[in-house]
């Protein structure tokens, strides 16, 4: 697929020499992940595999918020029964496939984050190579708080980035990270002033573009192979774990609490 000719409903692309800038916007006020946007991001990543000249991709969310995660407004008990297990598993596998596709890209991937980066946004950003966060950047993984498990292959990636104990604080205890904590813990690679994350991310991308492309790509693949050897072995069932948790009483209560604004999440802080 030629990304220059493809019309994306949720993506805006700008190419300058060997750097591609991708802005994703679902149209939701907090840039929540829709299945349509996830499919666009997956298809784009797959299409870029054939571009052997690309050195870097900069991924950007909305101006004031990277992403509020998956839209939970329609989440309720009985989703599996309504859709059927096979179809629901297929839908739920879109997230892991999306993150895997971005992780497999040979160009350097750099994420520019303004404001909140939640759940699915954390999963996608963690699958990329480098992350730049503005002062307003806040990282939050509320899945356990909402009666679910963290999926999309994110757990081993986060363990690689911040270590197991901090992972337990971020995921199991749903402890938010502000920009400084995310930098100190190693999830962010650079912190910058609000409104400057794209410029800071572009500096990494331009540095990548100044490198010999083939050597850059091969070194990235070698580093990923060393760091991610066991990732699939430790996360291959996380979609099914997520589906299992969505059928629990805990999930039903958590969704009621979310809709009634009884949980301490960012939407009503």
JOTA-V111917 format. One record per pair of residues at least 24 apart in sequence whose C-alpha atoms are under 6 Angstrom apart, sorted by sequence separation. I is the first residue (numbers start at 0). GAP is how many residues later the second one is. If there is no record, write none. Layout:
((I,GAP) (I,GAP))
//
This chain:
((102,24) (161,24) (98,25) (102,25) (160,26) (9,27) (98,28) (140,30) (122,31) (141,32) (140,33) (31,35) (17,36) (18,36) (20,36) (22,36) (30,36) (31,36) (32,36) (139,36) (17,37) (18,37) (19,37) (20,37) (21,37) (22,37) (23,37) (29,37) (30,37) (31,37) (32,37) (138,37) (18,38) (22,38) (29,38) (31,38) (138,38) (31,39) (137,39) (137,40) (137,41) (136,42) (134,44) (0,46) (65,47) (65,48) (64,49) (68,49) (63,50) (64,50) (65,50) (66,50) (67,50) (68,50) (55,51) (57,51) (63,51) (64,51) (65,51) (68,51) (54,52) (55,52) (56,52) (57,52) (58,52) (59,52) (68,52) (55,53) (57,53) (66,54) (41,56) (44,56) (95,56) (131,56) (44,57) (94,57) (95,57) (130,57) (131,57) (133,57) (130,58) (131,58) (132,58) (133,58) (134,58) (131,59) (133,59) (134,59) (133,60) (133,63) (155,75) (152,82) (111,85) (111,86) (150,87) (150,88) (111,89) (148,93) (147,94) (147,97) (146,103) (146,104) (146,107) (145,108) (105,111) (55,149) (54,153) (54,154) (76,175) (17,191))
//
